[in-house]
Amino acid sequence: MSIDKDIVKHISKLARISLDDKKTDGLVKDLSSIILFIEKLNKLNTDNVVPLTSIINASLKSRADEVKNEKIRDQILKNSPEKNEEFFVVPKVIE
């Protein structure tokens, strides 16, 4: 896939980013090199490679889910700018 000025301008329009011609030229070069690198990665044979979730071979240690201190509600609500009895009050975000 080749990246040209039209594609960069289209992407910037979708992202609502204004670009001048100098920045557009730089982005064409940068995005083209990124696409070339991704194409090289896609050509690699990864059939015998085991997927990793971490670079070390260790599993997560489980622990018991215990309540350490039940009576901290008042301390937590002290941090709230506005509260209603036992709850945080937040501004309405949906009309």
N, C-alpha and C positions, 0 to 999 in steps of 0.2 A: 504494500500500500504506500503510495506516495503522498506526501503532504505538500500542498501548495498554498499560495496566499488566499485563495478563495475559501479553502477549508478552514484556515486559521481565522479569517474574518467571520465565517459562519459560526465557528465555535465561540468567538468572542461576543458575537451578537447574542447567542443563546445564553452565555454566561453574563451578559450585560456588562461587559468590560470594554472600555474604549481603548483602542490601540492606534498608534500612529504607524506610518510606513516603516520607520526604523525598528520599532518593536516587533512588527509583523515579520520582517525579514529574519530577525533573531529567533523568533518562535518557530518559523518554518524550519530553520536549521536544527534547532533543539528538538522539536517534535519528530523530525525525520530521523535523527540519530536514535531517539528513544524507540521508534517503531522498528528500525533496523536491528537494534539490540533484542527486542522482543521476538522478532522473526528468527534470530539466531537461537534464542532460548527454545523456541518452539521446535526447532530441528533436532534438539538433543534427544537421545534415546534414554528414556527414564523408566523403561519397563521393569528393571530389576531393582529400582530404588524404592526403599520403604519410606512412606511419608512421615515427616517429623512434626511433632507438636512442640518440641524443645530441642535445644542442642545437646542436652544431657539426657542420659537414659535413666530417668527416675520417675517414679509415680508420685502422685500427690498423697500426702499423709492425711488420713482421716482423723478427726477428733470428735469427741462428743459435743453435741450442741447443747450447751448449758447456759442458763440465765445466771449471770454473775451478780447483777444488782437490779432488783425489780423496782425500786423506788427512785428513779431518776427522771420521771416525767416532768416534775416541776423545774428541775435544773435545765432540761432540754427546752421547755417552753420559755424560760428566761431569755433565750436567744432570739425568740420570735418578736418581730416588730409589732405584730398584732395577733391576739389569740382569742378564742372563744371557748371558755371552760377548759376542755382537755385537748383542744385541736388547734393547729395552725390555721390562720386565716390568710388566704392568698387572693390576689386580684383575679377577677374573672377574665379569661382569655378568649372565650368563645361567645359570640353574640347570638 
